[in-house]
Amino acid sequence: MSKLNGLILAGGRSTRMGQDKSQLVYHGKPQREHLTDLLRPYCSVVFWSVNAIQSAELLNSNQLRIVDAFDITSPLNGILSAFQYDAEAAWFVVACDMPLLTGQSLDALAKGRNLAKMATVFYDSDGQLPEPLLGIYEPAFGPILHQAVKEGAYSPRQLLQQNDIQLVAAPNIRELTNINDPVARAKLDL
Ligand SMILES: Nc1nc2c(ncn2[C@@H]2O[C@H](COP(=O)(O)OP(=O)(O)OP(=O)(O)O)[C@@H](O)[C@H]2O)c(=O)[nH]1
């Protein structure tokens, strides 16, 4: 079995929130740190997937990070850069903007993992489509992703729909809620 690395997707522009979503505090520490703690039991190492600006801000920190290596603004940049960093690892990917996430969901994904498929992900809240930004991506997904990005296909959901993946029912679909703007954040009971 290939080693499983963690990847916190933190490199988005957070335009709607107006501040870096990965640094918002919901559980006593910045979300990117909180998620690192949650992922650690499943992974040999956990990296933050960051853009160039964030990476420069972290210059004096020893935080493990992978800087976006491609000229696109998309979560796929982060995942592809991770495969470029280590093509033989599998990557347990978690978006930084799911503050309700707990180990319950991560456990369900880890237990539902199918090594013969390219990825193991949950159905999204409609129970129909795959939720791409929380999942385990096997090494076989790397070349597929590379090709897709080369062709300008940047929709992670579409990419999953076109490939052989393992879909798992989320134990608590609420945990997959994205919080993208201050209004949604204010409504959260955390
Ligand atoms: N590494 C990396 N992560 C990204 C990139 N774009 C989005 N993400 C991450 O993917 C997840 C979902 O991001 P979105 O909500 O689609 O985009 P966003 O840039 O964070 O927010 P908006 O600017 O408001 O759309 C978050 O965890 C982001 O940090 C990117 O270009 N690089």
The ligand as a MOL file (V3000), in Angstrom:
LIG
                    3D

  0  0  0     0  0            999 V3000
M  V30 BEGIN CTAB
M  V30 COUNTS 32 34 0 0 0
M  V30 BEGIN ATOM
M  V30 1 N -3.6840 25.2080 -3.1520 0
M  V30 2 C -4.7770 25.7920 -3.6480 0
M  V30 3 N -5.9550 25.6480 -3.0110 0
M  V30 4 C -7.0380 26.2540 -3.5510 0
M  V30 5 C -6.9840 27.0220 -4.7270 0
M  V30 6 N -8.2280 27.4970 -4.9950 0
M  V30 7 C -9.0150 27.0390 -4.0050 0
M  V30 8 N -8.3040 26.2930 -3.1260 0
M  V30 9 C -8.8080 25.6360 -1.9010 0
M  V30 10 O -9.9210 24.8380 -2.2630 0
M  V30 11 C -10.9620 24.9450 -1.2940 0
M  V30 12 C -12.2230 25.4990 -1.9360 0
M  V30 13 O -11.9270 26.7760 -2.4140 0
M  V30 14 P -13.0620 27.7220 -3.0560 0
M  V30 15 O -14.0750 28.0330 -2.0100 0
M  V30 16 O -13.5550 27.0950 -4.2990 0
M  V30 17 O -12.2350 28.9990 -3.4640 0
M  V30 18 P -11.5610 30.0900 -2.5480 0
M  V30 19 O -10.5150 30.7150 -3.3880 0
M  V30 20 O -11.1190 29.5070 -1.2460 0
M  V30 21 O -12.7070 31.1230 -2.2240 0
M  V30 22 P -13.3610 32.2230 -3.2190 0
M  V30 23 O -12.2600 33.1210 -3.6740 0
M  V30 24 O -14.3630 32.9170 -2.3530 0
M  V30 25 O -13.9800 31.4350 -4.3480 0
M  V30 26 C -10.4040 25.8100 -0.1740 0
M  V30 27 O -9.8300 24.9330 0.7700 0
M  V30 28 C -9.3290 26.6290 -0.8730 0
M  V30 29 O -8.2860 27.0520 -0.0010 0
M  V30 30 C -5.7100 27.1710 -5.3840 0
M  V30 31 O -5.5540 27.8170 -6.4320 0
M  V30 32 N -4.6570 26.5290 -4.7990 0
M  V30 END ATOM
M  V30 BEGIN BOND
M  V30 1 1 1 2
M  V30 2 2 2 3
M  V30 3 1 2 32
M  V30 4 1 3 4
M  V30 5 2 4 5
M  V30 6 1 4 8
M  V30 7 1 5 6
M  V30 8 1 5 30
M  V30 9 2 6 7
M  V30 10 1 7 8
M  V30 11 1 8 9
M  V30 12 1 9 10
M  V30 13 1 9 28
M  V30 14 1 10 11
M  V30 15 1 11 12
M  V30 16 1 11 26
M  V30 17 1 12 13
M  V30 18 1 13 14
M  V30 19 2 14 15
M  V30 20 1 14 16
M  V30 21 1 14 17
M  V30 22 1 17 18
M  V30 23 2 18 19
M  V30 24 1 18 20
M  V30 25 1 18 21
M  V30 26 1 21 22
M  V30 27 2 22 23
M  V30 28 1 22 24
M  V30 29 1 22 25
M  V30 30 1 26 27
M  V30 31 1 26 28
M  V30 32 1 28 29
M  V30 33 2 30 31
M  V30 34 1 30 32
M  V30 END BOND
M  V30 END CTAB
M  END
